[in-house]
Amino acid sequence: MQYRTNPKNGDHLSALGFGCMRFTKRGTAIDQEKADRELALALERGVNYFDTAYIYPGSEVCLGKFLAAHGCRERIRIATKLPQYRVKRIEDADKFFTEELQRLQTGYVDYYLMHMLNDAKSWERLCALGIREWINAKKNSGEIRNIGFSFHGGTLQFKALVDAYDWDFCQIQFNYMDEHSQAGIEGLNYAHEKGLPVIIMEPLRGGKLAGALPAAARREFEAARPGRSCADWGLRWIWNHPQVTVVLSGMNDVSQVEENCRIASESLPGLLTEEELAVYGRALNAIRKTTRVGCTGCGYCQPCPKGVDIPTCFAAYNASYADGLFTGLREYLMCTTLRKVRSNAGLCVKCGRCEQHCPQHIAIRDELDNVKKRLENPAYRIAAWGAPKFMKY
C-alpha cells in the first residue's frame, strides 16, 4: 500500500480509502458478515482510512461493529460527516455527533466533515448558529481531531469555502470525467496550494467508469493495455496527481478490495506516460457521445415519495444509448417494472424533492420525463401490462 502524508499534521494516510456507502444489503439491512470480510481484507492490505456518514443507512453502525469486533480502532482513521443541512440550531449538531459516536462505538472521530457544504452561504448560516465555537470545543476535547467539508459544486464556490475557514482537509469529486467540472483540477490545485489534504470521492463515478463504459471507450483502453481493467485505468489517473491524498472507493466485494489495493500499491504520481494519458482523451470522447444523464448513483435523491428508483431509471436510460435501445429497455423493465412494487419514471409527480438533494445538480424531473418518453414506449407498455399474468408475487 502506498501512503501519502497529511501536510497539516504529518499523518500517513493510505492512498486508498474505504468508502462505506455501498455495503451490500440483505433485504433492507447491511450484510454485516460480508462487510466484515471486505473491511478485514482492506485493513490487512494496509487501508487505514474509512469513510462513512450519518445519512448512509446502517453504515456507521456496521463500521462500529467491525471496529469493536477486531479491536483495531487505534490503527485506523475514521471519517464521518455531520448532516449540516439538517442543523437548525447548534444543539442539533450535538445530537447528531453524539449519535454518531454511539454508532461507531468510539470516543472520537479522526476526520469530521460538514457534509455536502456546497457554498459559502451555507457555511455562513452555520456560523450564525455557532458552529465555529462548537468545532473549537470538540477539537479542544479531542472528540474531533480534524475538521473538513465535502463538496459538490463549482470551482468558484469551492475556492470561497476553502478561504472561509481554517480547514484541516476537504473532500471533492474528481475523476477523468470531472477534471474540469465541480471543483475540478483548478479546485484541487487551489486546495493543495493552501496546504489542505484532499480526499477524492466518486473516483469511478459510482461505477460508471468501471463496469458501465460504452463499448467504444472500453476498446480504447483494451487496445492500449490489454488486460488492464477500466477501474484500474480510472484509479491510476487520479493517483497520478500528487495533489491527491486519499482516493475513496465504495468497495462491496473482496475482489474489488483486492484489485484496488493492488492498484494503490503500484500507482505513483507522474507514473502515467504521455501515450497513456492520450488514451483517456479518446475514451472520454466515446463516453460523452453516449452519456445523457450524469448520474453517479449516489442515491442522495432517494427515497422518492412515489417510489421512483431515480438512479436505476437513469442507468437504464444511459444504457439505452451506450449499448442500444433493446438493452436499455430490458434493463429498465427488469429493474423498475417487473417487480411487485414498481419504481419506473412514469410514477414521478414532479414534486421536486429529489432535486434539492442531488450533488450533481441534475434537472431530475425533466430527465425523468426523457426516460419516460424513450423507455416507456409501446413495447414497454405491452410488457408491463402482461407481466403480472406471468409473474408470481
C-alpha positions as CSV (number, residue, x, y, z in Angstrom):
1,M,0.0,0.0,0.0
2,Q,1.2,3.5,-0.8
3,Y,0.8,6.2,1.8
4,R,0.6,9.9,1.4
5,T,1.4,12.4,4.1
6,N,-1.2,14.8,5.5
7,P,0.7,18.1,5.3
8,K,-1.3,19.6,8.1
9,N,-0.3,17.0,10.8
10,G,2.1,14.5,9.3
11,D,-0.5,11.8,9.4
12,H,0.3,8.9,7.0
13,L,-2.9,8.0,5.2
14,S,-3.4,5.1,2.8
15,A,-3.7,6.2,-0.8
16,L,-6.8,4.0,-1.0
17,G,-9.6,4.8,1.4
18,F,-12.6,2.5,2.1
19,G,-15.9,4.3,1.2
20,C,-18.6,2.8,3.4
21,M,-21.6,4.0,1.4
22,R,-22.1,0.9,-0.8
23,F,-22.1,-2.0,1.6
24,T,-24.1,-5.0,0.3
25,K,-27.6,-5.2,1.8
26,R,-29.6,-8.3,2.6
27,G,-33.2,-7.1,2.4
28,T,-33.1,-3.6,4.0
29,A,-30.2,-4.3,6.3
30,I,-26.4,-4.3,5.6
31,D,-24.9,-7.8,5.3
32,Q,-22.6,-7.4,8.3
33,E,-20.8,-10.7,7.8
34,K,-20.0,-9.9,4.2
35,A,-19.0,-6.3,5.0
36,D,-16.7,-7.6,7.8
37,R,-14.8,-9.8,5.3
38,E,-14.3,-6.8,3.0
39,L,-13.2,-4.4,5.7
40,A,-10.9,-7.0,7.3
41,L,-9.2,-7.7,4.0
42,A,-8.8,-3.9,3.3
43,L,-7.2,-3.5,6.8
44,E,-4.9,-6.4,6.2
45,R,-3.8,-4.9,2.9
46,G,-2.9,-1.6,4.6
47,V,-6.0,0.6,4.2
48,N,-6.2,2.9,7.2
49,Y,-8.9,5.5,6.1
50,F,-12.5,4.5,6.4
51,D,-15.2,7.0,5.3
52,T,-18.9,6.9,6.3
53,A,-21.7,9.4,7.1
54,Y,-24.7,9.9,9.3
55,I,-27.1,9.6,6.4
56,Y,-25.7,6.4,4.9
57,P,-28.3,3.9,6.2
58,G,-26.7,1.4,8.6
59,S,-23.1,2.3,7.6
60,E,-21.8,3.9,10.8
61,V,-23.3,1.0,12.8
62,C,-21.7,-1.6,10.5
63,L,-18.3,0.1,10.7
64,G,-18.6,0.4,14.5
65,K,-19.4,-3.3,14.9
66,F,-16.4,-4.2,12.8
67,L,-14.1,-2.0,14.9
68,A,-15.4,-3.4,18.2
69,A,-15.0,-7.0,17.0
70,H,-11.5,-6.5,15.6
71,G,-10.1,-4.2,18.3
72,C,-8.4,-2.0,15.6
73,R,-9.7,1.5,16.4
74,E,-6.2,2.9,17.0
75,R,-4.9,1.5,13.7
76,I,-7.4,3.4,11.5
77,R,-8.7,6.8,10.7
78,I,-12.5,7.2,10.8
79,A,-14.1,9.9,8.6
80,T,-17.7,10.6,9.1
81,K,-20.0,13.6,8.4
82,L,-22.4,16.0,10.0
83,P,-25.6,16.4,8.1
84,Q,-25.2,20.2,8.3
85,Y,-28.3,20.8,6.2
86,R,-30.4,19.3,9.0
87,V,-28.9,21.5,11.7
88,K,-31.4,24.2,12.6
89,R,-29.9,25.1,15.9
90,I,-26.5,24.2,17.4
91,E,-28.0,21.6,19.7
92,D,-28.8,19.6,16.6
93,A,-25.1,19.3,15.8
94,D,-24.5,17.9,19.3
95,K,-27.4,15.4,18.9
96,F,-26.1,14.1,15.6
97,F,-22.5,13.9,16.7
98,T,-23.3,12.1,19.9
99,E,-25.4,9.5,18.0
100,E,-22.5,9.0,15.5
101,L,-20.1,8.3,18.3
102,Q,-22.5,5.7,19.7
103,R,-23.0,4.1,16.3
104,L,-19.2,3.9,15.7
105,Q,-18.5,2.7,19.2
106,T,-15.8,5.3,19.6
107,G,-15.0,8.4,21.7
108,Y,-13.6,10.5,18.9
109,V,-13.6,11.0,15.1
110,D,-10.3,11.5,13.2
111,Y,-11.7,13.3,10.2
112,Y,-15.0,15.0,10.6
113,L,-16.8,16.7,7.7
114,M,-19.5,19.2,7.1
115,H,-21.5,17.0,4.7
116,M,-22.4,18.5,1.3
117,L,-21.3,22.0,2.2
118,N,-21.7,23.4,-1.3
119,D,-21.4,27.2,-0.9
120,A,-20.1,29.9,1.4
121,K,-23.7,31.0,2.3
122,S,-24.4,27.6,3.8
123,W,-21.2,28.0,5.9
124,E,-22.3,31.5,7.0
125,R,-25.7,30.1,8.1
126,L,-23.9,27.5,10.3
127,C,-21.5,30.2,11.7
128,A,-24.6,32.2,12.7
129,L,-25.7,29.2,14.7
130,G,-22.4,28.9,16.5
131,I,-20.7,26.1,14.5
132,R,-17.2,27.7,14.9
133,E,-17.5,27.6,18.6
134,W,-18.9,24.1,18.5
135,I,-16.0,22.9,16.4
136,N,-13.4,24.5,18.7
137,A,-15.0,22.9,21.7
138,K,-14.9,19.4,20.1
139,K,-11.4,19.8,18.9
140,N,-10.2,21.0,22.4
141,S,-11.9,18.0,24.0
142,G,-10.2,15.6,21.5
143,E,-13.6,14.4,20.1
144,I,-12.8,15.8,16.7
145,R,-9.2,15.5,15.5
146,N,-9.5,17.2,12.1
147,I,-12.4,19.3,10.6
148,G,-13.2,19.5,6.9
149,F,-16.1,19.5,4.4
150,S,-17.3,17.5,1.5
151,F,-18.2,19.5,-1.6
152,H,-20.4,19.2,-4.8
153,G,-20.5,22.5,-6.7
154,G,-18.5,24.8,-9.0
155,T,-14.9,25.9,-8.7
156,L,-15.6,29.4,-7.6
157,Q,-17.8,28.3,-4.7
158,F,-15.2,25.8,-3.7
159,K,-12.4,28.4,-3.5
160,A,-14.7,30.6,-1.5
161,L,-15.3,27.8,1.0
162,V,-11.6,26.9,1.3
163,D,-10.9,30.6,2.2
164,A,-13.9,30.9,4.6
165,Y,-12.3,28.9,7.5
166,D,-9.1,27.3,8.6
167,W,-10.0,23.8,7.5
168,D,-7.9,20.8,8.1
169,F,-8.9,18.9,4.9
170,C,-11.5,18.8,2.2
171,Q,-13.3,16.2,0.0
172,I,-14.2,16.6,-3.6
173,Q,-15.5,14.6,-6.6
174,F,-12.7,14.1,-9.0
175,N,-12.1,11.7,-11.9
176,Y,-11.1,11.9,-15.6
177,M,-14.7,12.8,-16.5
178,D,-14.8,15.6,-13.9
179,E,-11.4,17.1,-14.5
180,H,-13.0,20.4,-15.5
181,S,-16.3,20.2,-13.7
182,Q,-17.3,20.6,-10.0
183,A,-14.2,21.7,-8.0
184,G,-12.1,20.2,-10.8
185,I,-8.4,20.3,-11.3
186,E,-8.4,24.1,-10.6
187,G,-10.0,23.5,-7.2
188,L,-7.7,20.6,-6.5
189,N,-4.7,22.7,-7.1
190,Y,-6.1,25.6,-5.1
191,A,-6.6,23.4,-2.0
192,H,-3.2,21.8,-2.4
193,E,-1.5,25.2,-2.6
194,K,-3.3,26.2,0.7
195,G,-1.8,23.1,2.3
196,L,-5.0,21.1,2.5
197,P,-5.1,17.3,2.2
198,V,-7.7,16.5,-0.5
199,I,-9.8,13.4,-0.2
200,I,-11.3,12.2,-3.5
201,M,-14.9,10.7,-3.8
202,E,-16.6,9.3,-6.8
203,P,-13.3,8.3,-8.5
204,L,-15.2,5.9,-10.8
205,R,-18.5,7.9,-10.9
206,G,-20.4,5.3,-9.0
207,G,-19.0,2.5,-11.1
208,K,-19.7,4.1,-14.4
209,L,-16.0,4.4,-15.2
210,A,-15.5,0.7,-14.2
211,G,-18.2,-1.6,-15.5
212,A,-20.6,0.6,-17.4
213,L,-18.4,2.2,-20.0
214,P,-19.7,2.2,-23.6
215,A,-18.0,-0.3,-25.8
216,A,-16.0,2.2,-27.8
217,A,-14.4,3.5,-24.6
218,R,-13.6,0.0,-23.4
219,R,-11.9,-0.7,-26.8
220,E,-9.7,2.3,-26.4
221,F,-8.4,1.1,-23.0
222,E,-8.1,-2.5,-24.0
223,A,-6.1,-1.7,-27.2
224,A,-3.7,0.4,-25.2
225,R,-3.1,-2.0,-22.3
226,P,-4.7,-5.4,-22.9
227,G,-5.9,-6.9,-19.6
228,R,-5.9,-3.7,-17.6
229,S,-9.4,-3.1,-16.3
230,C,-11.4,0.1,-16.8
231,A,-11.4,0.5,-13.0
232,D,-7.6,0.2,-13.0
233,W,-7.4,3.0,-15.6
234,G,-9.7,5.2,-13.7
235,L,-7.9,4.9,-10.4
236,R,-4.5,5.3,-11.9
237,W,-5.5,8.6,-13.4
238,I,-6.3,10.1,-10.0
239,W,-3.3,8.7,-8.2
240,N,-1.2,10.2,-11.0
241,H,-1.9,13.6,-9.3
242,P,0.5,14.4,-6.4
243,Q,-2.1,16.8,-5.0
244,V,-4.4,13.9,-4.1
245,T,-4.1,12.5,-0.6
246,V,-6.7,9.7,-0.4
247,V,-8.9,8.1,-3.1
248,L,-12.2,6.7,-1.7
249,S,-13.6,3.6,-3.3
250,G,-17.1,2.2,-2.4
251,M,-15.9,-1.5,-2.4
252,N,-18.6,-4.1,-1.8
253,D,-16.8,-7.3,-2.9
254,V,-13.5,-8.9,-1.8
255,S,-12.4,-9.0,-5.4
256,Q,-12.8,-5.2,-5.6
257,V,-10.8,-4.8,-2.4
258,E,-8.0,-7.0,-3.8
259,E,-7.9,-5.2,-7.1
260,N,-8.0,-1.7,-5.7
261,C,-5.3,-2.4,-3.1
262,R,-3.1,-3.8,-5.8
263,I,-3.6,-0.7,-8.0
264,A,-3.0,1.6,-5.0
265,S,0.3,-0.3,-4.2
266,E,1.5,0.3,-7.8
267,S,0.3,3.8,-8.5
268,L,2.6,6.8,-8.0
269,P,2.3,10.4,-9.1
270,G,3.6,11.1,-12.5
271,L,3.8,7.4,-13.4
272,L,1.4,7.5,-16.4
273,T,3.1,8.1,-19.8
274,E,2.1,10.6,-22.4
275,E,0.8,7.8,-24.5
276,E,-1.4,6.5,-21.7
277,L,-2.7,10.0,-20.9
278,A,-3.8,10.4,-24.5
279,V,-5.9,7.2,-24.2
280,Y,-8.1,8.9,-21.6
281,G,-9.0,11.7,-24.0
282,R,-10.1,9.2,-26.7
283,A,-12.1,7.2,-24.2
284,L,-13.7,10.4,-22.8
285,N,-14.9,11.4,-26.3
286,A,-16.5,8.0,-26.6
287,I,-18.2,8.3,-23.2
288,R,-19.6,11.7,-23.9
289,K,-21.2,10.6,-27.1
290,T,-23.4,8.1,-25.2
291,T,-24.0,9.7,-21.7
292,R,-27.3,11.5,-21.5
293,V,-27.6,12.0,-17.7
294,G,-24.5,12.5,-15.4
295,C,-25.9,10.5,-12.5
296,T,-23.3,8.8,-10.3
297,G,-25.8,6.6,-8.5
298,C,-25.1,8.1,-5.1
299,G,-28.7,7.8,-4.0
300,Y,-28.9,11.1,-2.3
301,C,-32.2,11.8,-4.2
302,Q,-33.8,8.7,-2.5
303,P,-36.3,7.8,-1.2
304,C,-38.8,9.2,-3.7
305,P,-42.2,9.8,-2.1
306,K,-43.8,8.0,-5.0
307,G,-41.2,5.2,-5.1
308,V,-39.3,6.1,-8.3
309,D,-35.9,4.5,-8.3
310,I,-34.2,7.5,-9.9
311,P,-30.6,6.2,-10.2
312,T,-31.8,3.0,-11.8
313,C,-34.0,4.8,-14.2
314,F,-31.1,7.0,-15.3
315,A,-28.7,4.0,-15.6
316,A,-31.1,2.2,-17.9
317,Y,-31.6,5.4,-19.9
318,N,-27.9,5.9,-20.4
319,A,-27.5,2.2,-21.3
320,S,-30.1,2.6,-24.0
321,Y,-27.7,5.0,-25.8
322,A,-24.4,3.3,-24.8
323,D,-25.5,-0.3,-25.5
324,G,-28.6,0.0,-27.7
325,L,-32.3,0.6,-27.1
326,F,-33.1,-3.1,-26.6
327,T,-30.5,-3.4,-23.8
328,G,-31.7,-0.3,-22.1
329,L,-35.3,-1.3,-22.3
330,R,-34.6,-4.8,-21.0
331,E,-32.7,-3.3,-18.0
332,Y,-35.5,-0.8,-17.4
333,L,-38.1,-3.5,-17.4
334,M,-36.2,-5.9,-15.1
335,C,-35.1,-3.3,-12.6
336,T,-38.1,-1.0,-12.3
337,T,-41.2,-2.7,-13.6
338,L,-41.1,-6.5,-13.5
339,R,-41.4,-6.5,-9.7
340,K,-44.0,-6.4,-7.0
341,V,-43.7,-2.7,-6.3
342,R,-42.8,-0.7,-9.4
343,S,-40.3,2.1,-9.4
344,N,-40.4,3.4,-13.0
345,A,-40.1,7.0,-14.1
346,G,-43.8,7.3,-15.0
347,L,-44.6,7.4,-11.3
348,C,-43.0,10.8,-10.9
349,V,-45.4,13.6,-9.9
350,K,-42.7,16.4,-10.2
351,C,-42.7,17.3,-6.5
352,G,-39.0,18.3,-6.9
353,R,-37.9,16.9,-3.6
354,C,-35.2,14.9,-5.3
355,E,-33.6,17.9,-6.9
356,Q,-33.0,19.6,-3.6
357,H,-30.5,16.8,-2.6
358,C,-28.8,16.0,-5.9
359,P,-25.0,16.7,-5.6
360,Q,-24.7,16.7,-9.4
361,H,-27.5,19.4,-9.7
362,I,-29.3,17.3,-12.3
363,A,-32.7,18.5,-13.5
364,I,-34.2,15.2,-12.3
365,R,-37.8,15.9,-13.2
366,D,-37.0,16.9,-16.8
367,E,-34.7,13.9,-17.2
368,L,-37.3,11.5,-15.8
369,D,-39.6,12.9,-18.5
370,N,-37.0,12.0,-21.1
371,V,-36.7,8.5,-19.6
372,K,-40.4,8.0,-19.8
373,K,-40.5,9.2,-23.4
374,R,-37.7,6.9,-24.6
375,L,-38.2,3.8,-22.5
376,E,-41.9,3.7,-21.6
377,N,-42.7,3.1,-25.3
378,P,-45.4,0.8,-26.8
379,A,-43.1,-2.3,-26.3
380,Y,-42.7,-1.4,-22.7
381,R,-46.4,-0.8,-22.1
382,I,-47.2,-4.2,-23.6
383,A,-44.5,-6.0,-21.4
384,A,-45.6,-4.1,-18.3
385,W,-49.3,-5.0,-18.9
386,G,-48.6,-8.6,-19.5
387,A,-46.0,-9.1,-16.7
388,P,-48.4,-9.7,-13.8
389,K,-50.0,-12.6,-15.7
390,F,-46.7,-14.4,-15.9
391,M,-45.1,-13.4,-12.6
392,K,-45.7,-14.9,-9.2
393,Y,-45.6,-12.4,-6.3
